[in-house]
């Protein structure tokens, strides 16, 4: 699928309710999980202790941090959509974020779809709401 190019607020408005694209997969290897644990100081055994996870976890392996999965959004987003003519683009926040399932060490995730959601504030005011789906 071709990357969607956004050059104006009107371009955003034309995409409201549409599924915009799908990213490539990115592997959440044990090395990546360990680096994330080091960066966030979250060394819970379920993420970093492969031997203990084999025996004590019902997954039988380590799992990626939920926030590691979420932190892949900017990389995956850039594969799907390019937004031009902005001074800056920032993450304003999240609502109703849930981790639907564990991502096991070595599994890959991708951004399945981005959908621009209609909202009371118009895009002209500088806010766009996106729905993300991982698989």
C-alpha positions in Angstrom: 0.0 0.0 0.0 1.2 3.5 -0.8 2.0 6.0 1.9 -0.7 8.6 2.5 0.5 12.1 2.1 -1.3 14.8 4.1 -0.6 18.4 3.1 -3.5 20.3 4.7 -6.2 20.1 7.3 -8.7 19.5 4.5 -6.7 16.4 3.5 -7.3 15.1 7.1 -11.0 15.8 6.9 -11.3 13.8 3.6 -10.0 10.8 5.4 -12.3 10.8 8.4 -13.7 7.3 9.0 -11.4 5.7 6.4 -8.8 3.0 7.1 -5.6 4.6 6.0 -3.0 1.8 5.8 -1.0 -1.1 7.1 2.7 -1.1 8.2 5.4 -3.7 7.9 6.0 -6.0 10.8 8.7 -5.2 13.4 10.1 -8.0 15.6 10.1 -7.5 19.4 13.1 -9.6 20.0 14.5 -10.4 23.5 17.3 -8.0 22.8 14.8 -5.2 22.1 12.8 -6.2 25.2 16.0 -6.1 27.3 17.0 -2.7 26.0 13.5 -1.3 26.7 13.8 -2.7 30.2 17.1 -0.9 30.7 15.7 2.3 29.3 12.6 2.3 31.5 14.1 0.5 34.6 11.3 -2.1 34.3 13.1 -5.4 34.8 10.2 -7.5 35.9 11.1 -11.1 35.4 8.2 -11.8 32.9 10.1 -9.5 30.5 13.7 -10.3 31.0 14.3 -13.6 32.8 14.0 -16.2 30.0 14.8 -19.2 32.2 12.2 -18.3 34.8 9.6 -17.5 32.2 10.1 -21.0 30.7 9.0 -22.6 34.0 6.8 -20.0 35.7 5.0 -18.1 33.0 1.9 -19.7 31.3 3.3 -18.2 28.1 6.5 -20.3 28.6 8.6 -17.4 27.3 9.1 -13.7 28.2 6.7 -11.1 26.9 7.2 -7.6 25.6 6.4 -4.7 27.8 3.0 -3.2 26.8 4.6 0.2 26.6 7.3 -1.2 24.3 4.6 -2.3 21.9 3.0 1.1 22.1 6.4 2.8 21.6 6.6 1.3 18.2 3.8 3.6 17.0 5.9 6.4 15.6 8.1 4.0 13.6 5.0 2.2 12.2 3.1 5.4 11.7 5.8 6.7 9.5 5.4 3.8 7.2 1.8 4.6 6.5 1.3 8.3 6.6 3.3 11.5 6.0 2.0 14.8 7.4 3.5 17.9 5.8 3.2 21.6 6.5 3.4 21.3 10.3 5.6 23.2 12.7 5.6 20.1 14.9 3.5 17.0 15.6 3.2 15.8 19.2 1.3 13.1 21.0 -1.4 14.9 23.0 -2.5 11.9 24.9 -4.4 8.6 24.8 -7.9 7.6 25.7 -9.2 4.0 26.2 -5.8 2.4 25.5 -5.8 -1.4 26.3 -3.4 -4.2 25.7 -5.6 -6.9 24.1 -3.0 -9.7 24.3 0.6 -10.3 25.2 3.3 -10.1 22.6 5.8 -12.9 23.2 9.5 -12.4 22.8 10.4 -12.9 19.1 6.9 -12.1 17.8 6.3 -9.3 15.4 3.8 -6.5 15.5 2.5 -4.2 12.9 0.2 -1.3 12.8 -2.8 -2.9 11.1 -4.9 0.2 10.4 -5.0 3.9 11.2 -8.4 5.5 11.1 -9.1 9.2 11.6 -12.0 9.5 13.9 -14.5 12.4 13.7 -14.6 14.6 16.7 -16.1 17.8 18.0 -12.9 19.8 17.4 -12.2 20.3 13.7 -8.8 19.5 12.3 -8.4 23.2 11.6 -7.9 23.6 15.3 -4.9 21.3 15.1 -6.1 18.1 16.7 -6.7 14.8 15.0 -7.9 11.6 16.7 -6.6 8.3 15.4 -7.6 4.8 16.1 -4.8 2.2 16.0 -5.0 -1.5 15.7 -2.0 -3.8 16.3 -1.8 -7.4 15.1 
